[in-house]
């Protein structure tokens, strides 16, 4: 059975849209830089106050904005 191209494109569009909607918001650059570099952090370790790490599918991590508590 051959799947029509339009059906394949529709399925791909749904998958990509789902990934874009459910992806967490990336941590803004101002929360990743110290005051000397134009950010808001006094010390580099304060990044954990604003951001957290999230896993990627290929065993890597990236910074995402922390959820408000």
N, CA, C and O atoms as a Tripos MOL2 file, in Angstrom:
@<TRIPOS>MOLECULE
protein
  276   275    69     0     0
PROTEIN
NO_CHARGES

@<TRIPOS>ATOM
      1 N           0.8360   -1.1670    0.0000 N.3       1 UNK1
      2 CA          0.0000    0.0000    0.0000 C.3       1 UNK1
      3 C           0.8950    1.2480    0.0000 C.2       1 UNK1
      4 O           1.8090    1.3490    0.8180 O.2       1 UNK1
      5 N           0.6510    2.1530   -0.8670 N.am      2 UNK2
      6 CA          1.4280    3.3710   -0.9780 C.3       2 UNK2
      7 C           0.6820    4.5020   -0.2700 C.2       2 UNK2
      8 O          -0.4930    4.7590   -0.5350 O.2       2 UNK2
      9 N           1.3940    5.1650    0.6330 N.am      3 UNK3
     10 CA          0.8050    6.2670    1.3820 C.3       3 UNK3
     11 C           0.9540    7.5430    0.5440 C.2       3 UNK3
     12 O           2.0610    7.8770    0.1200 O.2       3 UNK3
     13 N          -0.1300    8.2430    0.3090 N.am      4 UNK4
     14 CA         -0.0380    9.4700   -0.4860 C.3       4 UNK4
     15 C           0.8770   10.5100    0.1690 C.2       4 UNK4
     16 O           0.9880   10.5730    1.3940 O.2       4 UNK4
     17 N           1.5140   11.3070   -0.6490 N.am      5 UNK5
     18 CA          2.4420   12.3280   -0.1800 C.3       5 UNK5
     19 C           1.7590   13.3360    0.7340 C.2       5 UNK5
     20 O           2.3550   13.7830    1.7140 O.2       5 UNK5
     21 N           0.5430   13.6900    0.4350 N.am      6 UNK6
     22 CA         -0.1570   14.6730    1.2600 C.3       6 UNK6
     23 C          -0.3980   14.1640    2.6750 C.2       6 UNK6
     24 O          -0.3530   14.9360    3.6330 O.2       6 UNK6
     25 N          -0.6500   12.8800    2.8040 N.am      7 UNK7
     26 CA         -0.8520   12.2960    4.1380 C.3       7 UNK7
     27 C           0.4620   12.3390    4.9120 C.2       7 UNK7
     28 O           0.4720   12.6650    6.0990 O.2       7 UNK7
     29 N           1.5660   12.0140    4.2500 N.am      8 UNK8
     30 CA          2.8740   12.0530    4.9150 C.3       8 UNK8
     31 C           3.2270   13.4810    5.3450 C.2       8 UNK8
     32 O           3.7450   13.6870    6.4430 O.2       8 UNK8
     33 N           2.9510   14.4570    4.4950 N.am      9 UNK9
     34 CA          3.2260   15.8430    4.8400 C.3       9 UNK9
     35 C           2.3560   16.3060    6.0090 C.2       9 UNK9
     36 O           2.8240   17.0480    6.8740 O.2       9 UNK9
     37 N           1.1140   15.8800    6.0380 N.am     10 UNK10
     38 CA          0.2180   16.2530    7.1310 C.3      10 UNK10
     39 C           0.7010   15.6720    8.4610 C.2      10 UNK10
     40 O           0.6890   16.3550    9.4850 O.2      10 UNK10
     41 N           1.1210   14.4240    8.4380 N.am     11 UNK11
     42 CA          1.6180   13.7760    9.6570 C.3      11 UNK11
     43 C           2.8900   14.4750   10.1310 C.2      11 UNK11
     44 O           3.0450   14.7120   11.3290 O.2      11 UNK11
     45 N           3.7940   14.8060    9.2280 N.am     12 UNK12
     46 CA          5.0210   15.4990    9.6040 C.3      12 UNK12
     47 C           4.7140   16.8790   10.1850 C.2      12 UNK12
     48 O           5.3530   17.3030   11.1480 O.2      12 UNK12
     49 N           3.7500   17.5720    9.6100 N.am     13 UNK13
     50 CA          3.3750   18.8920   10.1150 C.3      13 UNK13
     51 C           2.8210   18.7960   11.5380 C.2      13 UNK13
     52 O           3.1300   19.6360   12.3830 O.2      13 UNK13
     53 N           2.0130   17.7840   11.8010 N.am     14 UNK14
     54 CA          1.4590   17.5900   13.1440 C.3      14 UNK14
     55 C           2.5830   17.2970   14.1400 C.2      14 UNK14
     56 O           2.5830   17.8380   15.2460 O.2      14 UNK14
     57 N           3.5260   16.4600   13.7640 N.am     15 UNK15
     58 CA          4.6310   16.1010   14.6580 C.3      15 UNK15
     59 C           5.5050   17.3220   14.9580 C.2      15 UNK15
     60 O           5.8480   17.5650   16.1150 O.2      15 UNK15
     61 N           5.8640   18.0800   13.9400 N.am     16 UNK16
     62 CA          6.7070   19.2600   14.1400 C.3      16 UNK16
     63 C           5.9820   20.3040   14.9870 C.2      16 UNK16
     64 O           6.5950   20.9270   15.8530 O.2      16 UNK16
     65 N           4.7040   20.4990   14.7510 N.am     17 UNK17
     66 CA          3.9270   21.4520   15.5500 C.3      17 UNK17
     67 C           3.8820   21.0280   17.0030 C.2      17 UNK17
     68 O           4.0160   21.8680   17.8930 O.2      17 UNK17
     69 N           3.6950   19.7460   17.2620 N.am     18 UNK18
     70 CA          3.6530   19.2380   18.6360 C.3      18 UNK18
     71 C           4.9940   19.4750   19.3260 C.2      18 UNK18
     72 O           5.0260   19.8650   20.4930 O.2      18 UNK18
     73 N           6.0830   19.2470   18.6310 N.am     19 UNK19
     74 CA          7.4060   19.4620   19.2240 C.3      19 UNK19
     75 C           7.6100   20.9380   19.5400 C.2      19 UNK19
     76 O           8.1360   21.2740   20.6000 O.2      19 UNK19
     77 N           7.2030   21.8160   18.6420 N.am     20 UNK20
     78 CA          7.3840   23.2540   18.8600 C.3      20 UNK20
     79 C           6.5320   23.7730   20.0180 C.2      20 UNK20
     80 O           6.9790   24.6370   20.7720 O.2      20 UNK20
     81 N           5.3290   23.2640   20.1640 N.am     21 UNK21
     82 CA          4.4260   23.7380   21.2150 C.3      21 UNK21
     83 C           4.8540   23.2340   22.5850 C.2      21 UNK21
     84 O           4.7530   23.9700   23.5660 O.2      21 UNK21
     85 N           5.3250   22.0120   22.6750 N.am     22 UNK22
     86 CA          5.6570   21.4220   23.9710 C.3      22 UNK22
     87 C           7.0970   21.6590   24.3980 C.2      22 UNK22
     88 O           7.4570   21.3020   25.5190 O.2      22 UNK22
     89 N           7.9300   22.2420   23.5570 N.am     23 UNK23
     90 CA          9.3270   22.5010   23.9190 C.3      23 UNK23
     91 C           9.3910   23.5960   24.9840 C.2      23 UNK23
     92 O           8.6810   24.5970   24.8850 O.2      23 UNK23
     93 N          10.2340   23.4130   25.9970 N.am     24 UNK24
     94 CA         10.3470   24.4520   27.0290 C.3      24 UNK24
     95 C          11.0450   25.6910   26.4800 C.2      24 UNK24
     96 O          11.8140   25.6130   25.5210 O.2      24 UNK24
     97 N          10.7660   26.8310   27.1010 N.am     25 UNK25
     98 CA         11.3600   28.0890   26.6670 C.3      25 UNK25
     99 C          12.8350   28.1290   27.0550 C.2      25 UNK25
    100 O          13.1900   27.8150   28.1910 O.2      25 UNK25
    101 N          13.6880   28.5140   26.1160 N.am     26 UNK26
    102 CA         15.1130   28.5930   26.3980 C.3      26 UNK26
    103 C          15.4140   29.7300   27.3670 C.2      26 UNK26
    104 O          14.6830   30.7180   27.4340 O.2      26 UNK26
    105 N          16.4900   29.5740   28.1070 N.am     27 UNK27
    106 CA         16.8990   30.5860   29.0690 C.3      27 UNK27
    107 C          17.4520   31.7990   28.3140 C.2      27 UNK27
    108 O          18.3410   31.6410   27.4770 O.2      27 UNK27
    109 N          16.9430   33.0120   28.5930 N.am     28 UNK28
    110 CA         17.4450   34.2060   27.9170 C.3      28 UNK28
    111 C          18.9220   34.4650   28.2420 C.2      28 UNK28
    112 O          19.4070   34.0910   29.3100 O.2      28 UNK28
    113 N          19.6150   35.0970   27.3220 N.am     29 UNK29
    114 CA         21.0500   35.3700   27.4770 C.3      29 UNK29
    115 C          21.3410   36.2450   28.6980 C.2      29 UNK29
    116 O          22.3930   36.1000   29.3210 O.2      29 UNK29
    117 N          20.4230   37.1500   29.0470 N.am     30 UNK30
    118 CA         20.6960   38.0420   30.1850 C.3      30 UNK30
    119 C          20.8070   37.2700   31.4940 C.2      30 UNK30
    120 O          21.4630   37.7410   32.4230 O.2      30 UNK30
    121 N          20.1830   36.0960   31.5930 N.am     31 UNK31
    122 CA         20.2860   35.2740   32.7920 C.3      31 UNK31
    123 C          21.4810   34.3240   32.7440 C.2      31 UNK31
    124 O          21.7090   33.5660   33.6870 O.2      31 UNK31
    125 N          22.2370   34.3620   31.6600 N.am     32 UNK32
    126 CA         23.3900   33.4800   31.5230 C.3      32 UNK32
    127 C          24.7090   34.2550   31.5770 C.2      32 UNK32
    128 O          25.7810   33.6610   31.4580 O.2      32 UNK32
    129 N          24.6360   35.5950   31.7590 N.am     33 UNK33
    130 CA         25.8340   36.4300   31.7840 C.3      33 UNK33
    131 C          25.9260   37.1880   33.0940 C.2      33 UNK33
    132 O          24.9180   37.4990   33.7270 O.2      33 UNK33
    133 N          27.1590   37.4780   33.4860 N.am     34 UNK34
    134 CA         27.3710   38.2720   34.6870 C.3      34 UNK34
    135 C          27.1610   39.7500   34.3640 C.2      34 UNK34
    136 O          27.0290   40.1270   33.2000 O.2      34 UNK34
    137 N          27.1330   40.5770   35.3990 N.am     35 UNK35
    138 CA         26.9050   42.0180   35.2370 C.3      35 UNK35
    139 C          27.9880   42.6260   34.3420 C.2      35 UNK35
    140 O          27.6940   43.4900   33.5160 O.2      35 UNK35
    141 N          29.2250   42.1850   34.5000 N.am     36 UNK36
    142 CA         30.3270   42.7200   33.6970 C.3      36 UNK36
    143 C          30.1290   42.4370   32.2040 C.2      36 UNK36
    144 O          30.6160   43.1910   31.3610 O.2      36 UNK36
    145 N          29.4260   41.3710   31.8820 N.am     37 UNK37
    146 CA         29.2060   40.9870   30.4900 C.3      37 UNK37
    147 C          27.8550   41.4810   29.9620 C.2      37 UNK37
    148 O          27.4700   41.1560   28.8390 O.2      37 UNK37
    149 N          27.1450   42.2570   30.7650 N.am     38 UNK38
    150 CA         25.8650   42.8090   30.3340 C.3      38 UNK38
    151 C          24.6570   42.0010   30.7710 C.2      38 UNK38
    152 O          23.5630   42.2060   30.2450 O.2      38 UNK38
    153 N          24.8220   41.0960   31.7100 N.am     39 UNK39
    154 CA         23.7090   40.2800   32.2050 C.3      39 UNK39
    155 C          23.2260   40.7480   33.5650 C.2      39 UNK39
    156 O          23.4590   41.8930   33.9530 O.2      39 UNK39
    157 N          22.5560   39.8680   34.2860 N.am     40 UNK40
    158 CA         22.0080   40.2180   35.5980 C.3      40 UNK40
    159 C          22.6600   39.4480   36.7420 C.2      40 UNK40
    160 O          22.3430   39.7090   37.9020 O.2      40 UNK40
    161 N          23.5430   38.5250   36.4600 N.am     41 UNK41
    162 CA         24.1390   37.6860   37.4970 C.3      41 UNK41
    163 C          25.3340   38.3650   38.1500 C.2      41 UNK41
    164 O          26.2070   38.8940   37.4610 O.2      41 UNK41
    165 N          25.3730   38.3500   39.4860 N.am     42 UNK42
    166 CA         26.5520   38.8510   40.1950 C.3      42 UNK42
    167 C          27.6500   37.7900   40.1780 C.2      42 UNK42
    168 O          28.8340   38.1070   40.0540 O.2      42 UNK42
    169 N          27.2440   36.5380   40.3040 N.am     43 UNK43
    170 CA         28.1700   35.4080   40.2860 C.3      43 UNK43
    171 C          27.6570   34.3890   39.2700 C.2      43 UNK43
    172 O          26.4440   34.2340   39.1250 O.2      43 UNK43
    173 N          28.5460   33.6930   38.5670 N.am     44 UNK44
    174 CA         28.1040   32.7240   37.5540 C.3      44 UNK44
    175 C          27.1910   31.6180   38.0970 C.2      44 UNK44
    176 O          26.3610   31.0880   37.3580 O.2      44 UNK44
    177 N          27.3370   31.2680   39.3670 N.am     45 UNK45
    178 CA         26.5170   30.1880   39.9250 C.3      45 UNK45
    179 C          25.0670   30.5900   40.1580 C.2      45 UNK45
    180 O          24.2290   29.7330   40.4380 O.2      45 UNK45
    181 N          24.7550   31.8870   40.0450 N.am     46 UNK46
    182 CA         23.3720   32.3350   40.2100 C.3      46 UNK46
    183 C          22.4930   31.9430   39.0300 C.2      46 UNK46
    184 O          21.2860   32.1840   39.0610 O.2      46 UNK46
    185 N          23.0580   31.3580   38.0120 N.am     47 UNK47
    186 CA         22.2720   30.9260   36.8600 C.3      47 UNK47
    187 C          21.1980   29.9240   37.2920 C.2      47 UNK47
    188 O          20.1390   29.8280   36.6710 O.2      47 UNK47
    189 N          21.4840   29.1870   38.3560 N.am     48 UNK48
    190 CA         20.5150   28.1920   38.8370 C.3      48 UNK48
    191 C          19.2790   28.8270   39.4670 C.2      48 UNK48
    192 O          18.2760   28.1410   39.6650 O.2      48 UNK48
    193 N          19.3270   30.1170   39.7870 N.am     49 UNK49
    194 CA         18.1510   30.8220   40.3000 C.3      49 UNK49
    195 C          17.1360   31.0730   39.1890 C.2      49 UNK49
    196 O          15.9340   31.1320   39.4470 O.2      49 UNK49
    197 N          17.6110   31.2190   37.9630 N.am     50 UNK50
    198 CA         16.7500   31.5790   36.8370 C.3      50 UNK50
    199 C          16.5430   30.4310   35.8390 C.2      50 UNK50
    200 O          15.4930   30.3460   35.2030 O.2      50 UNK50
    201 N          17.5330   29.5570   35.7020 N.am     51 UNK51
    202 CA         17.4960   28.5340   34.6540 C.3      51 UNK51
    203 C          17.7540   27.1470   35.2300 C.2      51 UNK51
    204 O          18.3090   26.9970   36.3190 O.2      51 UNK51
    205 N          17.3380   26.1510   34.4780 N.am     52 UNK52
    206 CA         17.6490   24.7600   34.8200 C.3      52 UNK52
    207 C          18.0260   24.0320   33.5350 C.2      52 UNK52
    208 O          17.8340   24.5590   32.4390 O.2      52 UNK52
    209 N          18.5550   22.8380   33.6700 N.am     53 UNK53
    210 CA         18.9530   22.0930   32.4800 C.3      53 UNK53
    211 C          17.8470   21.1350   32.0720 C.2      53 UNK53
    212 O          17.1100   20.6140   32.9100 O.2      53 UNK53
    213 N          17.7480   20.9150   30.7740 N.am     54 UNK54
    214 CA         16.7690   19.9720   30.2340 C.3      54 UNK54
    215 C          17.4970   19.0360   29.2750 C.2      54 UNK54
    216 O          18.3670   19.4760   28.5230 O.2      54 UNK54
    217 N          17.1490   17.7470   29.2970 N.am     55 UNK55
    218 CA         17.8570   16.8060   28.4300 C.3      55 UNK55
    219 C          17.4030   16.9020   26.9740 C.2      55 UNK55
    220 O          16.2490   17.2090   26.6770 O.2      55 UNK55
    221 N          18.3350   16.6330   26.0950 N.am     56 UNK56
    222 CA         18.0470   16.4990   24.6750 C.3      56 UNK56
    223 C          18.1120   15.0160   24.3290 C.2      56 UNK56
    224 O          18.7080   14.2460   25.0830 O.2      56 UNK56
    225 N          17.5260   14.5950   23.2250 N.am     57 UNK57
    226 CA         17.4870   13.1700   22.8950 C.3      57 UNK57
    227 C          18.8530   12.5250   22.7030 C.2      57 UNK57
    228 O          18.9660   11.3080   22.8460 O.2      57 UNK57
    229 N          19.8840   13.2810   22.3880 N.am     58 UNK58
    230 CA         21.1870   12.6900   22.0900 C.3      58 UNK58
    231 C          22.1890   12.9100   23.2250 C.2      58 UNK58
    232 O          23.3350   13.2860   22.9760 O.2      58 UNK58
    233 N          21.7730   12.6820   24.4390 N.am     59 UNK59
    234 CA         22.5810   12.7370   25.6600 C.3      59 UNK59
    235 C          23.2980   14.0680   25.8580 C.2      59 UNK59
    236 O          24.4420   14.0920   26.3120 O.2      59 UNK59
    237 N          22.6520   15.1500   25.5290 N.am     60 UNK60
    238 CA         23.1700   16.4870   25.7860 C.3      60 UNK60
    239 C          22.1170   17.2500   26.5780 C.2      60 UNK60
    240 O          20.9570   16.8440   26.6390 O.2      60 UNK60
    241 N          22.5290   18.3460   27.1770 N.am     61 UNK61
    242 CA         21.6160   19.1780   27.9550 C.3      61 UNK61
    243 C          21.6950   20.6170   27.4650 C.2      61 UNK61
    244 O          22.7080   21.0310   26.9010 O.2      61 UNK61
    245 N          20.6260   21.3800   27.6820 N.am     62 UNK62
    246 CA         20.6220   22.8030   27.3660 C.3      62 UNK62
    247 C          19.8700   23.5450   28.4580 C.2      62 UNK62
    248 O          19.0930   22.9520   29.2060 O.2      62 UNK62
    249 N          20.1070   24.8380   28.5410 N.am     63 UNK63
    250 CA         19.5050   25.6660   29.5870 C.3      63 UNK63
    251 C          18.0940   26.0880   29.1850 C.2      63 UNK63
    252 O          17.8700   26.5660   28.0730 O.2      63 UNK63
    253 N          17.1510   25.9060   30.1010 N.am     64 UNK64
    254 CA         15.7660   26.3540   29.8960 C.3      64 UNK64
    255 C          15.3670   27.2560   31.0500 C.2      64 UNK64
    256 O          15.9020   27.1470   32.1520 O.2      64 UNK64
    257 N          14.4260   28.1410   30.7880 N.am     65 UNK65
    258 CA         13.9260   29.0540   31.8060 C.3      65 UNK65
    259 C          13.1760   28.2590   32.8640 C.2      65 UNK65
    260 O          12.3500   27.4070   32.5370 O.2      65 UNK65
    261 N          13.4590   28.5330   34.1170 N.am     66 UNK66
    262 CA         12.8370   27.8220   35.2310 C.3      66 UNK66
    263 C          11.3660   28.1860   35.3340 C.2      66 UNK66
    264 O          10.9990   29.3380   35.1020 O.2      66 UNK66
    265 N          10.5290   27.2370   35.6730 N.am     67 UNK67
    266 CA          9.1110   27.4840   35.8930 C.3      67 UNK67
    267 C           8.9390   28.3200   37.1390 C.2      67 UNK67
    268 O           9.6610   28.1240   38.1160 O.2      67 UNK67
    269 N           7.9900   29.2560   37.1270 N.am     68 UNK68
    270 CA          7.7340   30.0540   38.3230 C.3      68 UNK68
    271 C           7.0430   29.1790   39.3630 C.2      68 UNK68
    272 O           6.1440   28.4000   39.0470 O.2      68 UNK68
    273 N           7.4720   29.3230   40.5830 N.am     69 UNK69
    274 CA          6.9380   28.4850   41.6620 C.3      69 UNK69
    275 C           5.8130   29.1500   42.3810 C.2      69 UNK69
    276 O           5.2530   28.5770   43.3160 O.2      69 UNK69
@<TRIPOS>BOND
     1     1     2 1
     2     2     3 1
     3     3     4 2
     4     3     5 am
     5     5     6 1
     6     6     7 1
     7     7     8 2
     8     7     9 am
     9     9    10 1
    10    10    11 1
    11    11    12 2
    12    11    13 am
    13    13    14 1
    14    14    15 1
    15    15    16 2
    16    15    17 am
    17    17    18 1
    18    18    19 1
    19    19    20 2
    20    19    21 am
    21    21    22 1
    22    22    23 1
    23    23    24 2
    24    23    25 am
    25    25    26 1
    26    26    27 1
    27    27    28 2
    28    27    29 am
    29    29    30 1
    30    30    31 1
    31    31    32 2
    32    31    33 am
    33    33    34 1
    34    34    35 1
    35    35    36 2
    36    35    37 am
    37    37    38 1
    38    38    39 1
    39    39    40 2
    40    39    41 am
    41    41    42 1
    42    42    43 1
    43    43    44 2
    44    43    45 am
    45    45    46 1
    46    46    47 1
    47    47    48 2
    48    47    49 am
    49    49    50 1
    50    50    51 1
    51    51    52 2
    52    51    53 am
    53    53    54 1
    54    54    55 1
    55    55    56 2
    56    55    57 am
    57    57    58 1
    58    58    59 1
    59    59    60 2
    60    59    61 am
    61    61    62 1
    62    62    63 1
    63    63    64 2
    64    63    65 am
    65    65    66 1
    66    66    67 1
    67    67    68 2
    68    67    69 am
    69    69    70 1
    70    70    71 1
    71    71    72 2
    72    71    73 am
    73    73    74 1
    74    74    75 1
    75    75    76 2
    76    75    77 am
    77    77    78 1
    78    78    79 1
    79    79    80 2
    80    79    81 am
    81    81    82 1
    82    82    83 1
    83    83    84 2
    84    83    85 am
    85    85    86 1
    86    86    87 1
    87    87    88 2
    88    87    89 am
    89    89    90 1
    90    90    91 1
    91    91    92 2
    92    91    93 am
    93    93    94 1
    94    94    95 1
    95    95    96 2
    96    95    97 am
    97    97    98 1
    98    98    99 1
    99    99   100 2
   100    99   101 am
   101   101   102 1
   102   102   103 1
   103   103   104 2
   104   103   105 am
   105   105   106 1
   106   106   107 1
   107   107   108 2
   108   107   109 am
   109   109   110 1
   110   110   111 1
   111   111   112 2
   112   111   113 am
   113   113   114 1
   114   114   115 1
   115   115   116 2
   116   115   117 am
   117   117   118 1
   118   118   119 1
   119   119   120 2
   120   119   121 am
   121   121   122 1
   122   122   123 1
   123   123   124 2
   124   123   125 am
   125   125   126 1
   126   126   127 1
   127   127   128 2
   128   127   129 am
   129   129   130 1
   130   130   131 1
   131   131   132 2
   132   131   133 am
   133   133   134 1
   134   134   135 1
   135   135   136 2
   136   135   137 am
   137   137   138 1
   138   138   139 1
   139   139   140 2
   140   139   141 am
   141   141   142 1
   142   142   143 1
   143   143   144 2
   144   143   145 am
   145   145   146 1
   146   146   147 1
   147   147   148 2
   148   147   149 am
   149   149   150 1
   150   150   151 1
   151   151   152 2
   152   151   153 am
   153   153   154 1
   154   154   155 1
   155   155   156 2
   156   155   157 am
   157   157   158 1
   158   158   159 1
   159   159   160 2
   160   159   161 am
   161   161   162 1
   162   162   163 1
   163   163   164 2
   164   163   165 am
   165   165   166 1
   166   166   167 1
   167   167   168 2
   168   167   169 am
   169   169   170 1
   170   170   171 1
   171   171   172 2
   172   171   173 am
   173   173   174 1
   174   174   175 1
   175   175   176 2
   176   175   177 am
   177   177   178 1
   178   178   179 1
   179   179   180 2
   180   179   181 am
   181   181   182 1
   182   182   183 1
   183   183   184 2
   184   183   185 am
   185   185   186 1
   186   186   187 1
   187   187   188 2
   188   187   189 am
   189   189   190 1
   190   190   191 1
   191   191   192 2
   192   191   193 am
   193   193   194 1
   194   194   195 1
   195   195   196 2
   196   195   197 am
   197   197   198 1
   198   198   199 1
   199   199   200 2
   200   199   201 am
   201   201   202 1
   202   202   203 1
   203   203   204 2
   204   203   205 am
   205   205   206 1
   206   206   207 1
   207   207   208 2
   208   207   209 am
   209   209   210 1
   210   210   211 1
   211   211   212 2
   212   211   213 am
   213   213   214 1
   214   214   215 1
   215   215   216 2
   216   215   217 am
   217   217   218 1
   218   218   219 1
   219   219   220 2
   220   219   221 am
   221   221   222 1
   222   222   223 1
   223   223   224 2
   224   223   225 am
   225   225   226 1
   226   226   227 1
   227   227   228 2
   228   227   229 am
   229   229   230 1
   230   230   231 1
   231   231   232 2
   232   231   233 am
   233   233   234 1
   234   234   235 1
   235   235   236 2
   236   235   237 am
   237   237   238 1
   238   238   239 1
   239   239   240 2
   240   239   241 am
   241   241   242 1
   242   242   243 1
   243   243   244 2
   244   243   245 am
   245   245   246 1
   246   246   247 1
   247   247   248 2
   248   247   249 am
   249   249   250 1
   250   250   251 1
   251   251   252 2
   252   251   253 am
   253   253   254 1
   254   254   255 1
   255   255   256 2
   256   255   257 am
   257   257   258 1
   258   258   259 1
   259   259   260 2
   260   259   261 am
   261   261   262 1
   262   262   263 1
   263   263   264 2
   264   263   265 am
   265   265   266 1
   266   266   267 1
   267   267   268 2
   268   267   269 am
   269   269   270 1
   270   270   271 1
   271   271   272 2
   272   271   273 am
   273   273   274 1
   274   274   275 1
   275   275   276 2
@<TRIPOS>SUBSTRUCTURE
     1 UNK1         2 RESIDUE 1 A UNK
     2 UNK2         6 RESIDUE 1 A UNK
     3 UNK3        10 RESIDUE 1 A UNK
     4 UNK4        14 RESIDUE 1 A UNK
     5 UNK5        18 RESIDUE 1 A UNK
     6 UNK6        22 RESIDUE 1 A UNK
     7 UNK7        26 RESIDUE 1 A UNK
     8 UNK8        30 RESIDUE 1 A UNK
     9 UNK9        34 RESIDUE 1 A UNK
    10 UNK10       38 RESIDUE 1 A UNK
    11 UNK11       42 RESIDUE 1 A UNK
    12 UNK12       46 RESIDUE 1 A UNK
    13 UNK13       50 RESIDUE 1 A UNK
    14 UNK14       54 RESIDUE 1 A UNK
    15 UNK15       58 RESIDUE 1 A UNK
    16 UNK16       62 RESIDUE 1 A UNK
    17 UNK17       66 RESIDUE 1 A UNK
    18 UNK18       70 RESIDUE 1 A UNK
    19 UNK19       74 RESIDUE 1 A UNK
    20 UNK20       78 RESIDUE 1 A UNK
    21 UNK21       82 RESIDUE 1 A UNK
    22 UNK22       86 RESIDUE 1 A UNK
    23 UNK23       90 RESIDUE 1 A UNK
    24 UNK24       94 RESIDUE 1 A UNK
    25 UNK25       98 RESIDUE 1 A UNK
    26 UNK26      102 RESIDUE 1 A UNK
    27 UNK27      106 RESIDUE 1 A UNK
    28 UNK28      110 RESIDUE 1 A UNK
    29 UNK29      114 RESIDUE 1 A UNK
    30 UNK30      118 RESIDUE 1 A UNK
    31 UNK31      122 RESIDUE 1 A UNK
    32 UNK32      126 RESIDUE 1 A UNK
    33 UNK33      130 RESIDUE 1 A UNK
    34 UNK34      134 RESIDUE 1 A UNK
    35 UNK35      138 RESIDUE 1 A UNK
    36 UNK36      142 RESIDUE 1 A UNK
    37 UNK37      146 RESIDUE 1 A UNK
    38 UNK38      150 RESIDUE 1 A UNK
    39 UNK39      154 RESIDUE 1 A UNK
    40 UNK40      158 RESIDUE 1 A UNK
    41 UNK41      162 RESIDUE 1 A UNK
    42 UNK42      166 RESIDUE 1 A UNK
    43 UNK43      170 RESIDUE 1 A UNK
    44 UNK44      174 RESIDUE 1 A UNK
    45 UNK45      178 RESIDUE 1 A UNK
    46 UNK46      182 RESIDUE 1 A UNK
    47 UNK47      186 RESIDUE 1 A UNK
    48 UNK48      190 RESIDUE 1 A UNK
    49 UNK49      194 RESIDUE 1 A UNK
    50 UNK50      198 RESIDUE 1 A UNK
    51 UNK51      202 RESIDUE 1 A UNK
    52 UNK52      206 RESIDUE 1 A UNK
    53 UNK53      210 RESIDUE 1 A UNK
    54 UNK54      214 RESIDUE 1 A UNK
    55 UNK55      218 RESIDUE 1 A UNK
    56 UNK56      222 RESIDUE 1 A UNK
    57 UNK57      226 RESIDUE 1 A UNK
    58 UNK58      230 RESIDUE 1 A UNK
    59 UNK59      234 RESIDUE 1 A UNK
    60 UNK60      238 RESIDUE 1 A UNK
    61 UNK61      242 RESIDUE 1 A UNK
    62 UNK62      246 RESIDUE 1 A UNK
    63 UNK63      250 RESIDUE 1 A UNK
    64 UNK64      254 RESIDUE 1 A UNK
    65 UNK65      258 RESIDUE 1 A UNK
    66 UNK66      262 RESIDUE 1 A UNK
    67 UNK67      266 RESIDUE 1 A UNK
    68 UNK68      270 RESIDUE 1 A UNK
    69 UNK69      274 RESIDUE 1 A UNK
